[in-house]
Amino acid sequence: MKLPVIYSDRFLEHDTGYSHPECPQRLTAIVEALKKASWRDRLQWQEPTPIEERDAIPWLLKVHPQHHIDRIRLAAEENTGLDLDTPVSSQSYEVALLAVNAWLDGVDRALARDNPALVLARPPGHHAESDRAMGFCLFSNAAIAAYYALEQPNIERVAILDWDVHHGNGTQNIIENHPQLAYCSLHQFPCYPGTGRAEERGMHDNILNIPLSPGSTLTEYQPAFTNQVLPFLQNFSPDLLIVSAGYDANKDDPLAGISLQSFDYRLLTEYSLQVTRRVVYGLEGGYDFQALAESVKATVEGILSLN
């Protein structure tokens, strides 16, 4: 099996300014590490569908109102930030549209091949609510991809697994009232953005939040997966699983306090593949360049271990 890796150098053009943690070097560190790996010949690097060839706007409108899209476009044109955490530059709007296309391409690849796909795109998306950009995120990539997947043939249910150290408030905000979508998040609590309590279950019991204390390690993650995550997702029985693959739960990450090792992400990946082979792994957080690159490598090794 070869793994499709959807990536473009254009994602480096989203300029967040000096010293911002969500920076282009995150992607360059990952790409360099993957291209040096011993199994690099098992990767199929693919450019995302250009925004001139596939208009992402109709898919954005499934989850974002037009005024939200316009706000991002105008902020990019004026080269002004949306809030202190979420700067934009002149290229950010088009890059964010291309990132959405990359996530949709990931869905296409996973469904066509019945095997995983990896999306290395930025800006990330899981904090972007329906009408609010925040937390480094402009558009809700995972939620948009889930709505897109529901419109593909024979897809009735889509689940999102979010292992970023921060709760994906935007993803939950968008999908919690949709009976064909499910969301599961493991995250540090308390931590930004302050959401993700265990009692938040969704209108259709389609939300599972697993708050974890600072300092948690694989010792806490393993029973969470075996006793909660896997039963929840397998009971939902999704036709596609989308993973909001953030790597800021790594012990070396500067923005939070969970203590996973880089190689632990191989096990998390193997757990996710027990739900279905149709998995889209899309990059969210992760801000220590070496830890991020090593953690993504561990995810790829988990995927490549499939028979």
C-alpha positions in Angstrom: 0.0 0.0 0.0 1.2 3.5 -0.8 -0.1 6.5 1.2 -1.4 9.6 -0.6 0.1 12.7 1.0 -1.7 15.8 -0.1 0.6 18.9 0.2 1.5 22.1 -1.6 4.2 24.7 -1.0 1.5 27.2 -1.3 0.5 26.4 2.2 3.8 28.2 3.3 2.4 31.5 2.0 0.0 31.9 4.9 2.2 34.4 6.7 1.3 34.6 10.4 4.2 37.0 11.3 7.3 36.9 13.4 7.3 34.4 16.3 3.8 33.1 15.7 3.6 29.4 16.7 1.4 28.4 13.7 4.1 29.1 11.1 5.3 27.7 7.7 8.3 25.9 9.4 5.8 23.5 10.9 5.2 22.1 7.4 8.7 22.3 6.2 9.9 20.2 9.2 7.3 17.5 8.5 8.0 17.4 4.8 11.8 17.2 5.3 11.4 14.4 7.8 9.0 12.3 5.6 11.2 12.7 2.6 14.2 11.3 4.5 12.4 8.4 6.1 13.4 4.8 5.1 9.9 4.2 3.8 9.7 7.4 1.7 9.1 5.4 -1.5 5.8 4.3 -0.1 4.5 7.9 -0.1 2.6 9.3 -3.0 2.9 13.1 -2.9 0.0 14.9 -4.5 -0.8 18.5 -5.1 -4.3 19.6 -3.9 -6.9 20.4 -6.5 -6.3 24.1 -7.5 -9.0 26.5 -6.4 -9.4 27.5 -10.1 -10.4 23.9 -10.8 -12.7 23.2 -7.8 -14.6 26.0 -6.2 -14.4 25.4 -2.5 -17.1 28.1 -1.7 -20.2 25.9 -2.1 -18.6 23.4 0.4 -17.7 26.2 2.8 -21.3 27.4 2.7 -22.4 24.1 4.1 -20.9 25.1 7.4 -20.1 28.8 7.3 -22.4 31.8 6.4 -21.4 34.0 3.5 -20.5 36.9 5.9 -17.9 34.7 7.6 -16.2 33.9 4.3 -16.3 37.5 3.2 -14.7 38.5 6.5 -11.7 36.3 5.9 -11.4 37.5 2.3 -11.5 41.2 3.3 -9.1 40.7 6.1 -6.6 39.1 3.7 -7.1 41.9 1.2 -6.4 44.5 3.9 -3.6 42.4 5.5 -5.2 42.7 8.9 -5.6 40.1 11.7 -8.9 38.6 12.8 -7.8 38.6 16.5 -4.6 38.4 18.4 -4.2 34.7 17.9 -5.4 34.6 14.3 -3.4 36.8 11.9 -3.9 36.8 8.2 -1.8 38.0 5.3 -2.5 38.8 1.7 -2.3 35.2 0.6 -4.2 33.7 3.5 -7.7 33.6 2.0 -6.6 31.7 -1.1 -4.3 29.4 0.9 -7.2 28.6 3.2 -9.4 27.8 0.3 -6.6 25.5 -1.1 -6.4 23.9 2.4 -10.1 23.1 2.2 -9.6 21.5 -1.2 -6.8 19.4 0.2 -9.1 18.0 2.9 -11.7 17.3 0.2 -9.1 15.6 -1.8 -8.2 13.5 1.2 -11.9 12.4 1.4 -11.8 11.5 -2.3 -8.6 9.4 -2.0 -9.8 7.6 1.1 -13.1 6.7 -0.4 -11.7 5.7 -3.8 -9.0 3.5 -2.4 -10.7 2.2 0.8 -7.4 3.1 2.5 -6.1 6.1 4.5 -4.9 9.5 3.1 -2.8 12.1 4.8 -3.4 15.9 4.4 -0.6 18.2 5.3 -2.2 21.7 5.0 -2.4 24.9 6.9 -4.1 27.0 8.3 -5.6 24.5 10.7 -9.4 24.5 11.3 -10.8 22.8 14.3 -11.3 26.0 16.4 -13.1 27.9 13.6 -16.8 28.0 14.5 -19.6 28.6 12.0 -19.3 32.4 12.1 -16.0 33.0 14.0 -12.4 32.5 13.1 -10.2 31.9 16.2 -7.3 29.9 17.6 -5.2 30.1 14.4 -8.1 28.7 12.4 -10.0 30.3 9.5 -12.3 27.6 8.1 -13.5 24.4 9.7 -11.6 22.0 7.5 -12.7 18.7 9.2 -16.4 19.7 9.4 -16.4 20.9 5.8 -14.8 17.6 4.8 -17.4 15.7 6.7 -20.3 17.5 5.1 -18.6 16.9 1.7 -18.3 13.2 2.4 -22.0 12.9 3.2 -22.8 13.9 -0.3 -20.7 11.1 -1.9 -22.3 7.9 -3.0 -23.1 5.3 -0.3 -21.9 7.5 2.6 -24.4 7.7 5.4 -22.3 8.4 8.5 -19.1 10.3 9.1 -17.1 10.5 12.4 -14.4 12.9 13.4 -11.7 11.9 15.9 -9.8 14.8 17.3 -6.6 14.0 19.2 -5.2 17.6 19.2 -4.4 18.7 22.7 -7.0 21.5 22.5 -10.7 20.8 22.2 -12.1 21.4 18.7 -14.8 23.8 19.7 -15.5 24.8 16.1 -15.9 21.2 14.8 -18.3 20.4 17.7 -20.2 23.7 17.2 -20.9 22.8 13.6 -21.7 19.1 13.7 -23.3 18.5 17.1 -26.9 18.8 15.8 -26.4 16.6 12.8 -27.5 13.0 13.3 -25.2 11.6 10.6 -22.1 13.1 12.1 -20.2 12.2 15.3 -17.3 13.9 17.0 -14.9 12.5 19.6 -12.2 14.6 21.2 -9.4 13.8 23.7 -7.9 17.0 25.0 -6.3 18.7 28.0 -8.7 20.3 30.4 -8.7 23.0 31.6 -7.0 24.5 28.6 -7.8 26.8 25.6 -10.6 27.3 24.5 -12.3 26.2 27.7 -14.9 23.9 26.0 -15.1 20.1 25.8 -16.6 19.0 29.0 -17.6 15.4 29.3 -21.3 16.3 29.8 -21.4 17.9 26.3 -23.1 15.0 24.4 -24.8 16.6 21.4 -28.5 16.5 20.4 -28.2 12.9 19.1 -25.7 11.6 21.7 -23.1 12.0 18.9 -20.5 13.9 20.9 -17.9 12.2 23.1 -15.5 14.5 25.0 -12.7 13.0 27.1 -11.0 15.8 29.2 -7.5 14.8 30.3 -5.4 16.4 33.1 -2.1 18.1 32.4 0.7 15.6 32.6 -1.4 12.8 31.2 0.6 10.1 29.3 -0.2 7.0 27.2 -1.1 5.4 30.5 -4.3 7.6 30.4 -4.8 7.5 26.7 -4.8 3.7 26.2 -7.8 3.0 28.5 -9.6 6.1 27.1 -9.3 4.6 23.6 -10.2 1.0 24.5 -13.0 1.8 26.9 -14.5 5.0 25.4 -13.2 6.1 22.0 -13.4 2.8 20.2 -16.8 1.7 21.5 -18.2 5.1 20.7 -16.9 5.2 17.1 -17.5 1.5 16.4 -21.1 1.8 17.6 -21.6 4.8 15.4 -20.2 2.7 12.5 -19.0 5.5 10.2 -18.5 5.0 6.5 -15.5 7.4 6.8 -13.4 8.6 9.7 -11.7 12.0 9.7 -8.9 12.5 12.2 -8.1 16.1 13.3 -4.5 15.1 13.8 -3.0 17.6 16.1 0.4 16.8 17.7 0.5 19.4 20.4 -0.2 16.7 23.1 3.5 15.8 22.6 5.5 16.3 25.8 7.8 18.8 24.0 5.1 21.1 22.7 5.2 24.6 24.2 1.5 25.4 24.2 0.1 22.7 26.5 0.9 20.2 29.2 0.0 16.7 28.0 3.0 14.3 27.9 2.7 11.9 25.0 5.9 10.7 23.4 6.3 11.1 19.6 6.1 7.3 19.0 2.8 7.1 21.0 1.1 8.5 17.9 1.7 5.2 16.1 -0.5 3.5 18.6 -3.2 6.2 18.4 -3.1 5.7 14.6 -3.5 2.0 14.9 -6.5 2.5 17.2 -8.1 4.7 14.7 -7.7 2.2 11.9 -9.6 -0.3 14.0 -12.7 1.8 13.2 -12.3 1.7 9.4 -9.6 1.7 6.8 -11.2 4.8 5.2 -9.5 7.4 7.3 -8.4 11.0 6.4 -5.7 12.3 8.7 -5.5 16.1 8.5 -3.0 18.3 10.2 -4.2 20.5 13.1 -1.8 21.6 15.8 1.8 20.9 16.9 4.3 23.6 17.5 7.7 22.1 18.4 9.1 21.4 15.0 11.1 18.3 15.8 8.4 16.8 18.0 5.8 17.5 15.3 7.9 15.9 12.6 8.6 12.8 14.6 5.0 12.5 15.7 3.7 12.7 12.1 6.3 10.1 11.1 4.9 7.8 13.8 1.4 8.3 12.4 2.6 7.3 8.9 4.4 4.3 10.3 1.1 3.2 11.9 -0.7 3.6 8.6 2.0 1.7 6.7 1.8 -1.2 9.1 -1.6 -2.0 7.6 -1.6 -5.3 5.6 
